């Protein structure tokens, strides 16, 4: 697609992964701009949260700002953005405000080690609790691709 500049919008907990991804992309000749969710350093108290509502009361705790992440990558001229572990909701805000095309490399899912498809793969075994009271009958298995049907 002729992209030259790629943006990385990352959760602060994925910064090490973002550094690795950036290095890989740069080794292929891309220019990379990246921004973490806590950029700007706005304390949650500045937005009206009380100390007891913080994860670590008594300390500075920055709030995530996916709109600012999108604006930063827009100003950097990113033609393609890669989302790395943004929270659900934060990813949607990022998508809405990003000007470049955006794809997701990692969907944040701490329960399934960032592999949300795992719940669907195991929906009939370990994760059968995902089904509601109107669970449909199990559909017949589809034949494997390329296998002859007799």
VMD Tcl script that builds the backbone (N, CA, C; Angstrom):
set m [mol new atoms 450]
animate dup $m
set s [atomselect $m all]
$s set {name element resname resid chain x y z} {
  {N N UNK 1 A 0.818 -1.204 0.000}
  {CA C UNK 1 A 0.000 0.000 0.000}
  {C C UNK 1 A 0.856 1.260 0.000}
  {N N UNK 2 A 2.146 1.079 0.006}
  {CA C UNK 2 A 3.037 2.229 -0.089}
  {C C UNK 2 A 3.229 3.013 1.194}
  {N N UNK 3 A 2.878 2.463 2.325}
  {CA C UNK 3 A 3.039 3.175 3.588}
  {C C UNK 3 A 4.513 3.345 3.921}
  {N N UNK 4 A 4.837 4.501 4.466}
  {CA C UNK 4 A 6.201 4.782 4.912}
  {C C UNK 4 A 6.250 4.969 6.426}
  {N N UNK 5 A 5.184 5.560 6.998}
  {CA C UNK 5 A 5.173 5.901 8.424}
  {C C UNK 5 A 4.069 5.125 9.132}
  {N N UNK 6 A 4.473 4.345 10.126}
  {CA C UNK 6 A 3.549 3.507 10.887}
  {C C UNK 6 A 3.513 3.992 12.328}
  {N N UNK 7 A 2.318 4.085 12.868}
  {CA C UNK 7 A 2.135 4.492 14.255}
  {C C UNK 7 A 1.807 3.300 15.132}
  {N N UNK 8 A 2.270 3.341 16.369}
  {CA C UNK 8 A 1.936 2.303 17.347}
  {C C UNK 8 A 1.250 2.987 18.516}
  {N N UNK 9 A 0.008 2.585 18.787}
  {CA C UNK 9 A -0.735 3.065 19.953}
  {C C UNK 9 A -0.752 1.915 20.946}
  {N N UNK 10 A -0.083 2.106 22.072}
  {CA C UNK 10 A 0.098 0.997 22.991}
  {C C UNK 10 A -0.404 1.306 24.391}
  {N N UNK 11 A -0.815 0.268 25.079}
  {CA C UNK 11 A -1.077 0.339 26.514}
  {C C UNK 11 A 0.284 0.405 27.198}
  {N N UNK 12 A 0.355 1.107 28.297}
  {CA C UNK 12 A 1.620 1.240 29.022}
  {C C UNK 12 A 2.188 -0.124 29.408}
  {N N UNK 13 A 1.321 -1.112 29.603}
  {CA C UNK 13 A 1.807 -2.441 29.989}
  {C C UNK 13 A 2.396 -3.226 28.812}
  {N N UNK 14 A 2.324 -2.666 27.611}
  {CA C UNK 14 A 2.882 -3.308 26.424}
  {C C UNK 14 A 4.053 -2.517 25.838}
  {N N UNK 15 A 4.625 -1.608 26.610}
  {CA C UNK 15 A 5.689 -0.751 26.092}
  {C C UNK 15 A 6.883 -1.570 25.603}
  {N N UNK 16 A 7.269 -2.600 26.325}
  {CA C UNK 16 A 8.398 -3.420 25.874}
  {C C UNK 16 A 8.093 -4.087 24.541}
  {N N UNK 17 A 6.862 -4.554 24.379}
  {CA C UNK 17 A 6.453 -5.164 23.104}
  {C C UNK 17 A 6.455 -4.107 21.999}
  {N N UNK 18 A 6.027 -2.895 22.323}
  {CA C UNK 18 A 6.009 -1.821 21.330}
  {C C UNK 18 A 7.423 -1.484 20.868}
  {N N UNK 19 A 8.389 -1.513 21.793}
  {CA C UNK 19 A 9.787 -1.255 21.416}
  {C C UNK 19 A 10.287 -2.333 20.454}
  {N N UNK 20 A 9.942 -3.576 20.738}
  {CA C UNK 20 A 10.350 -4.677 19.857}
  {C C UNK 20 A 9.699 -4.525 18.486}
  {N N UNK 21 A 8.382 -4.264 18.471}
  {CA C UNK 21 A 7.667 -4.083 17.197}
  {C C UNK 21 A 8.263 -2.922 16.412}
  {N N UNK 22 A 8.543 -1.822 17.089}
  {CA C UNK 22 A 9.133 -0.657 16.429}
  {C C UNK 22 A 10.468 -1.022 15.780}
  {N N UNK 23 A 11.298 -1.742 16.512}
  {CA C UNK 23 A 12.589 -2.161 15.959}
  {C C UNK 23 A 12.437 -3.045 14.737}
  {N N UNK 24 A 11.480 -3.959 14.784}
  {CA C UNK 24 A 11.236 -4.845 13.637}
  {C C UNK 24 A 10.790 -4.030 12.427}
  {N N UNK 25 A 9.840 -3.119 12.639}
  {CA C UNK 25 A 9.339 -2.303 11.528}
  {C C UNK 25 A 10.444 -1.413 10.953}
  {N N UNK 26 A 11.228 -0.808 11.837}
  {CA C UNK 26 A 12.320 0.053 11.379}
  {C C UNK 26 A 13.369 -0.748 10.609}
  {N N UNK 27 A 13.584 -2.000 10.995}
  {CA C UNK 27 A 14.566 -2.825 10.285}
  {C C UNK 27 A 14.118 -3.149 8.864}
  {N N UNK 28 A 12.840 -2.903 8.575}
  {CA C UNK 28 A 12.305 -3.094 7.223}
  {C C UNK 28 A 12.146 -1.765 6.484}
  {N N UNK 29 A 12.686 -0.702 7.070}
  {CA C UNK 29 A 12.691 0.588 6.384}
  {C C UNK 29 A 11.534 1.514 6.703}
  {N N UNK 30 A 10.658 1.138 7.619}
  {CA C UNK 30 A 9.551 2.020 7.985}
  {C C UNK 30 A 10.006 3.063 9.001}
  {N N UNK 31 A 9.365 4.219 8.954}
  {CA C UNK 31 A 9.493 5.218 10.008}
  {C C UNK 31 A 8.386 4.902 11.005}
  {N N UNK 32 A 8.700 4.930 12.290}
  {CA C UNK 32 A 7.734 4.540 13.315}
  {C C UNK 32 A 7.590 5.644 14.350}
  {N N UNK 33 A 6.345 5.930 14.699}
  {CA C UNK 33 A 6.033 6.813 15.821}
  {C C UNK 33 A 5.183 5.987 16.785}
  {N N UNK 34 A 5.463 6.098 18.072}
  {CA C UNK 34 A 4.664 5.339 19.029}
  {C C UNK 34 A 4.282 6.226 20.199}
  {N N UNK 35 A 3.167 5.872 20.816}
  {CA C UNK 35 A 2.662 6.655 21.944}
  {C C UNK 35 A 1.926 5.717 22.896}
  {N N UNK 36 A 2.231 5.866 24.185}
  {CA C UNK 36 A 1.594 5.046 25.212}
  {C C UNK 36 A 0.317 5.721 25.721}
  {N N UNK 37 A -0.543 4.924 26.297}
  {CA C UNK 37 A -1.857 5.400 26.733}
  {C C UNK 37 A -1.792 6.479 27.809}
  {N N UNK 38 A -0.770 6.461 28.638}
  {CA C UNK 38 A -0.677 7.411 29.754}
  {C C UNK 38 A 0.055 8.692 29.364}
  {N N UNK 39 A 0.344 8.863 28.066}
  {CA C UNK 39 A 1.078 10.052 27.640}
  {C C UNK 39 A 0.299 11.303 28.038}
  {N N UNK 40 A 1.033 12.315 28.409}
  {CA C UNK 40 A 0.416 13.551 28.887}
  {C C UNK 40 A 0.453 13.635 30.403}
  {N N UNK 41 A 0.420 12.482 31.068}
  {CA C UNK 41 A 0.571 12.445 32.505}
  {C C UNK 41 A -0.503 13.157 33.306}
  {N N UNK 42 A -1.733 13.213 32.809}
  {CA C UNK 42 A -2.819 13.881 33.538}
  {C C UNK 42 A -3.267 13.003 34.697}
  {N N UNK 43 A -3.171 13.541 35.903}
  {CA C UNK 43 A -3.560 12.790 37.095}
  {C C UNK 43 A -5.078 12.626 37.139}
  {N N UNK 44 A -5.514 11.466 37.551}
  {CA C UNK 44 A -6.946 11.166 37.641}
  {C C UNK 44 A -7.674 12.159 38.542}
  {N N UNK 45 A -6.993 12.679 39.571}
  {CA C UNK 45 A -7.620 13.657 40.465}
  {C C UNK 45 A -7.942 14.950 39.733}
  {N N UNK 46 A -7.148 15.294 38.720}
  {CA C UNK 46 A -7.408 16.508 37.953}
  {C C UNK 46 A -8.736 16.424 37.201}
  {N N UNK 47 A -9.244 15.223 37.033}
  {CA C UNK 47 A -10.511 15.018 36.331}
  {C C UNK 47 A -11.651 14.706 37.296}
  {N N UNK 48 A -11.383 14.838 38.590}
  {CA C UNK 48 A -12.448 14.688 39.572}
  {C C UNK 48 A -12.500 13.370 40.312}
  {N N UNK 49 A -11.592 12.449 40.034}
  {CA C UNK 49 A -11.587 11.201 40.791}
  {C C UNK 49 A -11.011 11.441 42.176}
  {N N UNK 50 A -11.578 10.764 43.162}
  {CA C UNK 50 A -11.087 10.865 44.535}
  {C C UNK 50 A -9.906 9.918 44.730}
  {N N UNK 51 A -9.120 10.175 45.751}
  {CA C UNK 51 A -7.975 9.320 46.080}
  {C C UNK 51 A -8.395 7.867 46.244}
  {N N UNK 52 A -9.528 7.638 46.929}
  {CA C UNK 52 A -9.955 6.259 47.194}
  {C C UNK 52 A -10.437 5.540 45.932}
  {N N UNK 53 A -10.572 6.256 44.832}
  {CA C UNK 53 A -10.973 5.642 43.574}
  {C C UNK 53 A -9.766 5.256 42.707}
  {N N UNK 54 A -8.588 5.608 43.151}
  {CA C UNK 54 A -7.376 5.259 42.421}
  {C C UNK 54 A -6.979 3.811 42.720}
  {N N UNK 55 A -6.208 3.241 41.844}
  {CA C UNK 55 A -5.668 1.897 42.058}
  {C C UNK 55 A -4.641 1.937 43.184}
  {N N UNK 56 A -3.810 2.991 43.185}
  {CA C UNK 56 A -2.790 3.175 44.219}
  {C C UNK 56 A -3.006 4.533 44.880}
  {N N UNK 57 A -3.937 4.612 45.849}
  {CA C UNK 57 A -4.204 5.899 46.515}
  {C C UNK 57 A -2.939 6.496 47.114}
  {N N UNK 58 A -2.867 7.823 47.094}
  {CA C UNK 58 A -1.734 8.526 47.668}
  {C C UNK 58 A -0.601 8.776 46.699}
  {N N UNK 59 A -0.784 8.375 45.442}
  {CA C UNK 59 A 0.275 8.591 44.458}
  {C C UNK 59 A -0.315 9.216 43.200}
  {N N UNK 60 A 0.588 9.783 42.393}
  {CA C UNK 60 A 0.158 10.294 41.081}
  {C C UNK 60 A -0.271 9.094 40.236}
  {N N UNK 61 A -1.424 9.194 39.615}
  {CA C UNK 61 A -1.908 8.103 38.763}
  {C C UNK 61 A -2.476 8.727 37.494}
  {N N UNK 62 A -1.761 8.567 36.407}
  {CA C UNK 62 A -2.186 9.149 35.132}
  {C C UNK 62 A -3.367 8.388 34.553}
  {N N UNK 63 A -4.227 9.126 33.892}
  {CA C UNK 63 A -5.383 8.524 33.224}
  {C C UNK 63 A -5.020 8.262 31.767}
  {N N UNK 64 A -5.596 7.227 31.201}
  {CA C UNK 64 A -5.367 6.920 29.783}
  {C C UNK 64 A -6.041 7.980 28.915}
  {N N UNK 65 A -5.473 8.226 27.735}
  {CA C UNK 65 A -6.029 9.228 26.836}
  {C C UNK 65 A -5.893 8.762 25.387}
  {N N UNK 66 A -6.788 7.860 24.952}
  {CA C UNK 66 A -6.690 7.338 23.581}
  {C C UNK 66 A -6.943 8.391 22.504}
  {N N UNK 67 A -7.696 9.438 22.817}
  {CA C UNK 67 A -7.916 10.504 21.833}
  {C C UNK 67 A -6.599 11.243 21.592}
  {N N UNK 68 A -5.864 11.526 22.663}
  {CA C UNK 68 A -4.558 12.178 22.507}
  {C C UNK 68 A -3.579 11.273 21.760}
  {N N UNK 69 A -3.670 9.950 21.998}
  {CA C UNK 69 A -2.813 9.026 21.254}
  {C C UNK 69 A -3.076 9.161 19.756}
  {N N UNK 70 A -4.350 9.173 19.385}
  {CA C UNK 70 A -4.710 9.296 17.965}
  {C C UNK 70 A -4.221 10.626 17.410}
  {N N UNK 71 A -4.416 11.695 18.158}
  {CA C UNK 71 A -3.988 13.014 17.685}
  {C C UNK 71 A -2.467 13.074 17.512}
  {N N UNK 72 A -1.734 12.457 18.420}
  {CA C UNK 72 A -0.271 12.431 18.316}
  {C C UNK 72 A 0.151 11.717 17.029}
  {N N UNK 73 A -0.431 10.546 16.760}
  {CA C UNK 73 A -0.057 9.788 15.560}
  {C C UNK 73 A -0.549 10.477 14.294}
  {N N UNK 74 A -1.681 11.190 14.376}
  {CA C UNK 74 A -2.142 11.987 13.235}
  {C C UNK 74 A -1.115 13.073 12.908}
  {N N UNK 75 A -0.667 13.810 13.942}
  {CA C UNK 75 A 0.316 14.888 13.735}
  {C C UNK 75 A 1.645 14.339 13.220}
  {N N UNK 76 A 1.952 13.090 13.590}
  {CA C UNK 76 A 3.193 12.465 13.127}
  {C C UNK 76 A 3.073 11.969 11.685}
  {N N UNK 77 A 1.880 12.080 11.106}
  {CA C UNK 77 A 1.688 11.691 9.710}
  {C C UNK 77 A 1.626 10.192 9.474}
  {N N UNK 78 A 1.179 9.448 10.470}
  {CA C UNK 78 A 1.122 7.985 10.336}
  {C C UNK 78 A 0.032 7.583 9.354}
  {N N UNK 79 A 0.411 6.757 8.407}
  {CA C UNK 79 A -0.515 6.291 7.381}
  {C C UNK 79 A -1.215 5.004 7.804}
  {N N UNK 80 A -0.566 4.248 8.676}
  {CA C UNK 80 A -1.122 3.009 9.221}
  {C C UNK 80 A -0.793 2.996 10.707}
  {N N UNK 81 A -1.795 2.676 11.514}
  {CA C UNK 81 A -1.599 2.571 12.958}
  {C C UNK 81 A -1.801 1.133 13.400}
  {N N UNK 82 A -1.020 0.726 14.384}
  {CA C UNK 82 A -1.123 -0.605 14.966}
  {C C UNK 82 A -1.462 -0.433 16.435}
  {N N UNK 83 A -2.576 -1.034 16.859}
  {CA C UNK 83 A -2.998 -0.977 18.256}
  {C C UNK 83 A -2.419 -2.174 18.991}
  {N N UNK 84 A -1.793 -1.888 20.119}
  {CA C UNK 84 A -1.129 -2.904 20.912}
  {C C UNK 84 A -1.711 -2.886 22.323}
  {N N UNK 85 A -2.783 -3.639 22.533}
  {CA C UNK 85 A -3.319 -3.863 23.868}
  {C C UNK 85 A -4.097 -2.730 24.491}
  {N N UNK 86 A -4.717 -1.849 23.709}
  {CA C UNK 86 A -5.557 -0.820 24.323}
  {C C UNK 86 A -6.799 -1.476 24.925}
  {N N UNK 87 A -7.287 -0.884 25.995}
  {CA C UNK 87 A -8.493 -1.404 26.649}
  {C C UNK 87 A -9.701 -1.290 25.722}
  {N N UNK 88 A -10.672 -2.179 25.925}
  {CA C UNK 88 A -11.935 -2.070 25.194}
  {C C UNK 88 A -12.560 -0.732 25.565}
  {N N UNK 89 A -13.040 -0.026 24.596}
  {CA C UNK 89 A -13.559 1.323 24.803}
  {C C UNK 89 A -12.498 2.333 24.423}
  {N N UNK 90 A -11.302 2.177 24.974}
  {CA C UNK 90 A -10.200 3.055 24.593}
  {C C UNK 90 A -9.833 2.796 23.133}
  {N N UNK 91 A -9.881 1.514 22.729}
  {CA C UNK 91 A -9.578 1.202 21.328}
  {C C UNK 91 A -10.591 1.862 20.404}
  {N N UNK 92 A -11.860 1.832 20.775}
  {CA C UNK 92 A -12.903 2.455 19.961}
  {C C UNK 92 A -12.700 3.954 19.815}
  {N N UNK 93 A -12.330 4.614 20.907}
  {CA C UNK 93 A -12.042 6.052 20.829}
  {C C UNK 93 A -10.843 6.323 19.936}
  {N N UNK 94 A -9.833 5.470 20.046}
  {CA C UNK 94 A -8.668 5.631 19.176}
  {C C UNK 94 A -9.076 5.490 17.707}
  {N N UNK 95 A -9.835 4.434 17.387}
  {CA C UNK 95 A -10.265 4.205 15.996}
  {C C UNK 95 A -11.025 5.420 15.454}
  {N N UNK 96 A -11.891 5.966 16.283}
  {CA C UNK 96 A -12.737 7.079 15.854}
  {C C UNK 96 A -11.910 8.328 15.503}
  {N N UNK 97 A -10.828 8.536 16.236}
  {CA C UNK 97 A -10.067 9.773 16.068}
  {C C UNK 97 A -8.811 9.623 15.213}
  {N N UNK 98 A -8.392 8.417 14.919}
  {CA C UNK 98 A -7.197 8.215 14.089}
  {C C UNK 98 A -7.526 8.486 12.627}
  {N N UNK 99 A -6.641 9.191 11.966}
  {CA C UNK 99 A -6.843 9.479 10.543}
  {C C UNK 99 A -6.305 8.371 9.654}
  {N N UNK 100 A -5.229 7.714 10.058}
  {CA C UNK 100 A -4.665 6.623 9.273}
  {C C UNK 100 A -5.463 5.342 9.471}
  {N N UNK 101 A -5.303 4.430 8.532}
  {CA C UNK 101 A -5.920 3.118 8.708}
  {C C UNK 101 A -5.381 2.503 9.993}
  {N N UNK 102 A -6.203 1.701 10.651}
  {CA C UNK 102 A -5.780 1.129 11.924}
  {C C UNK 102 A -6.082 -0.356 11.956}
  {N N UNK 103 A -5.130 -1.108 12.497}
  {CA C UNK 103 A -5.312 -2.535 12.695}
  {C C UNK 103 A -4.925 -2.872 14.130}
  {N N UNK 104 A -5.380 -4.023 14.603}
  {CA C UNK 104 A -5.087 -4.458 15.966}
  {C C UNK 104 A -4.122 -5.630 15.909}
  {N N UNK 105 A -2.991 -5.489 16.576}
  {CA C UNK 105 A -2.045 -6.595 16.674}
  {C C UNK 105 A -2.327 -7.416 17.924}
  {N N UNK 106 A -2.655 -6.730 19.033}
  {CA C UNK 106 A -2.959 -7.419 20.283}
  {C C UNK 106 A -4.235 -6.848 20.874}
  {N N UNK 107 A -5.208 -7.722 21.110}
  {CA C UNK 107 A -6.424 -7.344 21.821}
  {C C UNK 107 A -6.193 -7.636 23.295}
  {N N UNK 108 A -6.367 -6.621 24.132}
  {CA C UNK 108 A -6.112 -6.828 25.559}
  {C C UNK 108 A -7.149 -7.783 26.137}
  {N N UNK 109 A -6.656 -8.823 26.761}
  {CA C UNK 109 A -7.502 -9.816 27.420}
  {C C UNK 109 A -6.631 -10.533 28.442}
  {N N UNK 110 A -6.565 -9.965 29.617}
  {CA C UNK 110 A -5.661 -10.514 30.630}
  {C C UNK 110 A -6.073 -11.907 31.081}
  {N N UNK 111 A -7.378 -12.203 31.065}
  {CA C UNK 111 A -7.854 -13.521 31.504}
  {C C UNK 111 A -7.327 -14.624 30.594}
  {N N UNK 112 A -7.275 -14.361 29.293}
  {CA C UNK 112 A -6.864 -15.372 28.319}
  {C C UNK 112 A -5.481 -15.082 27.725}
  {N N UNK 113 A -4.626 -14.405 28.484}
  {CA C UNK 113 A -3.266 -14.097 28.035}
  {C C UNK 113 A -3.266 -13.396 26.669}
  {N N UNK 114 A -4.193 -12.457 26.502}
  {CA C UNK 114 A -4.313 -11.646 25.283}
  {C C UNK 114 A -4.608 -12.504 24.054}
  {N N UNK 115 A -5.380 -13.537 24.269}
  {CA C UNK 115 A -5.809 -14.442 23.202}
  {C C UNK 115 A -7.320 -14.649 23.324}
  {N N UNK 116 A -8.122 -13.607 23.001}
  {CA C UNK 116 A -9.566 -13.712 23.228}
  {C C UNK 116 A -10.251 -14.809 22.416}
  {N N UNK 117 A -9.644 -15.253 21.339}
  {CA C UNK 117 A -10.238 -16.343 20.566}
  {C C UNK 117 A -10.257 -17.637 21.372}
  {N N UNK 118 A -9.421 -17.699 22.406}
  {CA C UNK 118 A -9.372 -18.879 23.266}
  {C C UNK 118 A -10.726 -19.224 23.858}
  {N N UNK 119 A -11.507 -18.228 24.234}
  {CA C UNK 119 A -12.831 -18.492 24.798}
  {C C UNK 119 A -13.746 -19.147 23.763}
  {N N UNK 120 A -13.612 -18.760 22.495}
  {CA C UNK 120 A -14.431 -19.384 21.453}
  {C C UNK 120 A -13.931 -20.785 21.138}
  {N N UNK 121 A -12.607 -20.954 21.133}
  {CA C UNK 121 A -12.050 -22.288 20.884}
  {C C UNK 121 A -12.466 -23.283 21.951}
  {N N UNK 122 A -12.660 -22.806 23.167}
  {CA C UNK 122 A -12.989 -23.682 24.291}
  {C C UNK 122 A -14.438 -23.508 24.762}
  {N N UNK 123 A -15.305 -22.963 23.897}
  {CA C UNK 123 A -16.684 -22.670 24.284}
  {C C UNK 123 A -17.491 -23.915 24.637}
  {N N UNK 124 A -17.096 -25.068 24.145}
  {CA C UNK 124 A -17.832 -26.294 24.459}
  {C C UNK 124 A -17.157 -27.114 25.545}
  {N N UNK 125 A -16.088 -26.583 26.121}
  {CA C UNK 125 A -15.394 -27.311 27.195}
  {C C UNK 125 A -15.172 -26.366 28.370}
  {N N UNK 126 A -13.959 -25.917 28.546}
  {CA C UNK 126 A -13.582 -25.119 29.707}
  {C C UNK 126 A -14.404 -23.844 29.858}
  {N N UNK 127 A -14.698 -23.154 28.750}
  {CA C UNK 127 A -15.442 -21.897 28.802}
  {C C UNK 127 A -16.915 -22.069 28.439}
  {N N UNK 128 A -17.501 -23.214 28.757}
  {CA C UNK 128 A -18.907 -23.414 28.413}
  {C C UNK 128 A -19.818 -22.448 29.159}
  {N N UNK 129 A -19.296 -21.764 30.176}
  {CA C UNK 129 A -20.090 -20.775 30.906}
  {C C UNK 129 A -20.375 -19.521 30.070}
  {N N UNK 130 A -19.751 -19.385 28.901}
  {CA C UNK 130 A -20.036 -18.225 28.051}
  {C C UNK 130 A -21.440 -18.301 27.456}
  {N N UNK 131 A -22.018 -19.492 27.419}
  {CA C UNK 131 A -23.342 -19.681 26.845}
  {C C UNK 131 A -24.415 -19.190 27.800}
  {N N UNK 132 A -25.453 -18.585 27.240}
  {CA C UNK 132 A -26.608 -18.140 28.023}
  {C C UNK 132 A -27.665 -19.216 28.073}
  {N N UNK 133 A -28.822 -18.889 28.645}
  {CA C UNK 133 A -29.884 -19.881 28.789}
  {C C UNK 133 A -30.493 -20.323 27.455}
  {N N UNK 134 A -30.293 -19.558 26.403}
  {CA C UNK 134 A -30.843 -19.886 25.080}
  {C C UNK 134 A -29.777 -20.510 24.189}
  {N N UNK 135 A -28.946 -21.357 24.765}
  {CA C UNK 135 A -27.862 -21.981 24.003}
  {C C UNK 135 A -28.435 -22.816 22.864}
  {N N UNK 136 A -27.966 -22.548 21.629}
  {CA C UNK 136 A -28.455 -23.329 20.490}
  {C C UNK 136 A -27.878 -24.743 20.514}
  {N N UNK 137 A -28.545 -25.628 19.768}
  {CA C UNK 137 A -27.988 -26.972 19.629}
  {C C UNK 137 A -26.664 -26.866 18.904}
  {N N UNK 138 A -25.799 -27.802 19.198}
  {CA C UNK 138 A -24.485 -27.815 18.570}
  {C C UNK 138 A -24.648 -28.072 17.072}
  {N N UNK 139 A -24.116 -27.174 16.213}
  {CA C UNK 139 A -24.223 -27.393 14.769}
  {C C UNK 139 A -23.326 -28.550 14.348}
  {N N UNK 140 A -23.648 -29.178 13.224}
  {CA C UNK 140 A -22.777 -30.259 12.742}
  {C C UNK 140 A -21.420 -29.693 12.347}
  {N N UNK 141 A -20.387 -30.499 12.502}
  {CA C UNK 141 A -19.035 -30.075 12.126}
  {C C UNK 141 A -18.959 -29.877 10.626}
  {N N UNK 142 A -18.261 -28.818 10.214}
  {CA C UNK 142 A -18.038 -28.571 8.795}
  {C C UNK 142 A -16.900 -29.458 8.326}
  {N N UNK 143 A -16.949 -29.892 7.075}
  {CA C UNK 143 A -15.831 -30.706 6.564}
  {C C UNK 143 A -14.577 -29.852 6.454}
  {N N UNK 144 A -13.438 -30.490 6.592}
  {CA C UNK 144 A -12.163 -29.795 6.439}
  {C C UNK 144 A -12.030 -29.304 5.006}
  {N N UNK 145 A -11.414 -28.148 4.828}
  {CA C UNK 145 A -11.256 -27.584 3.491}
  {C C UNK 145 A -10.511 -28.538 2.582}
  {N N UNK 146 A -10.967 -28.702 1.384}
  {CA C UNK 146 A -10.303 -29.530 0.395}
  {C C UNK 146 A -10.598 -31.015 0.518}
  {N N UNK 147 A -11.370 -31.410 1.525}
  {CA C UNK 147 A -11.669 -32.837 1.712}
  {C C UNK 147 A -12.896 -33.198 0.871}
  {N N UNK 148 A -12.812 -34.310 0.164}
  {CA C UNK 148 A -13.914 -34.776 -0.678}
  {C C UNK 148 A -15.095 -35.197 0.156}
  {N N UNK 149 A -16.256 -34.862 -0.328}
  {CA C UNK 149 A -17.492 -35.314 0.299}
  {C C UNK 149 A -18.079 -36.458 -0.516}
  {N N UNK 150 A -18.303 -37.618 0.085}
  {CA C UNK 150 A -18.884 -38.753 -0.638}
  {C C UNK 150 A -20.348 -38.897 -0.343}
}
mol reanalyze $m
mol bondsrecalc $m
mol representation Tube
mol addrep $m
